[in-house]
Amino acid sequence: MRPLKNYSDELARPKTALKFVGAQGALSAAQSEVILNRLKAMSTNNRIFNYHLAQEEAIVGTALTVGNQVQLLQNGPAAYEAMLTAIRGANDHINLETFILDDDAIGQAFAQALINKQLDGVQVNLIHDSVGTLHTPRVFFERLKEAGVNVLEFNPINPFKAKKRWTLNQRDHRKLLIVDGQIAFLGGINISSVYSEGSIGKIWLPRKKGSIEWRDTDLQLMGPIVAEFQKLFIATWERQKGYPLTNKAYFPAPTALGDQVIRAIGSSPDAPQSFIYATLLSVISHAQESIYITNAYFAPDPPLLKALETAARRGVDVTLILPSASNHSLVFHTGRSYYTRLLRRGVNIYQRQGVILHSKTTLIDGVWASVGSTNMDWRSFVHNQELNAVVLGAEFGSQVQAMFNKDLLASERITLDRWQRRGLGLRFKEWFSRLWEYWL
């Protein structure tokens, strides 16, 4: 088993001057100081900025981007409606990167919208993961190709189709849509009718009898930050040796559209380290008051476990909302095998009821919020391409807090006394699942 990199050196790095980038390029030191002071003033406890931000920048290497607008999208129907609206309004190009793209009502709605824009002269570039779309018929993608859509299969299962070194276990778990280089969507939501109940444009999707609703989270972003996600999309396209991209306005002149401060963080198994993992360890290690995590697949490695436990011992409110049911049994039981250890050390654990929890969000001290595709398991940190947005400030933090509180009300608390009374059958499943956690 290959261990995750030890990030103690990175976490101990001396702080450097923070870099901020806006619509007109890099901000001066004086302008950056104004932004930083505004962020601190909005927080009841500004030590998260003093302790963390410069170290995060040293780890990730990307600047904080100012002048952005961000909208929180909860669950599939809201995200799909916003995404399809943006696609239908595209004038230059559409870049879509997704793990799952199903051949169902939602997948067909997206496919038709993409084909319509391609036929209108808007260049569509699509990256889909080979494993994530394993059950999507090839004819689905052939139809897109025939219309002129550039389709790229990420790390094909068939080694003879690979355009680079064949790496079956490396998967593209990102969910990213960029339209005209001006609006971006990202988070945990795949393109599938499992996110069923709701009205999407002209499509009504009632949930099948007996099925369970999926709970997920996405972001809609506008402003200079979109260029950072565009760079990550193009980098993936080039690493996977896709056909040369058509000459389009992928980087239009940025415009300040709001006052949100955001950092784009992408991780890839091709890189020597996982920036998202290192950032998560850093922010948890420097949390002062609260750590609120909602995550679909929780199978933490030893350093992450220790960081959570250490934070709880120093008085930080560490609260996790995890699934009560899952579509991946092995990951589900692996995560539950850590409950006893975490509960004994003061970590609060809740299980979301009545839904398949697929959301991946983190809120630290009410002012550092992360939304993206990254789960807290070995697969996300070691084997997958992932994508997160970090949004700073109490304004957006309060929105994530409200969302967390709403999920908390629909969750059941797991106490140590109750958990220790679980049956032998569950304990065996936990033990067995732990044997496979590196590969899950």
Secondary structure, 3 states (H helix, E strand, C coil): CCCCCCCHHHHCCCCCCCCEEECCEECCHHHHHHHHHHHHHCCCCCHHHHHHHHHHHHHHCCCEEEEEEEEEEECHHHHHHHHHHHHHCCCCEEEEEECCECCCHHHHHHHHHHHHHHHCCCEEEEEEECCCCCCCCHHHHHHHHHCCCEEEEECCCCHHHCCCCCCCCCEECCCEEEECCCEEEEECCCECCCCCCEEECCEEECCCCCCCEEECEEEEEECCHHHHHHHHHHHHHHHCCCCCCCCCCCCCCCCCCCCEEEEEEEECCCCCCCHHHHHHHHHHHCCCCEEEEEECCECCCHHHHHHHHHHHHCCCEEEEEEECCCCCHHHHHHHHCCHHHHHHCCCEEEEECCEEECCEEEEECCCEEEEECCCECHHHHHHEEEEEEEEECHHHHHHHHHHHHHHHHCEEEECHHHHCCCCHHHHHHHHHHHCCHHHC
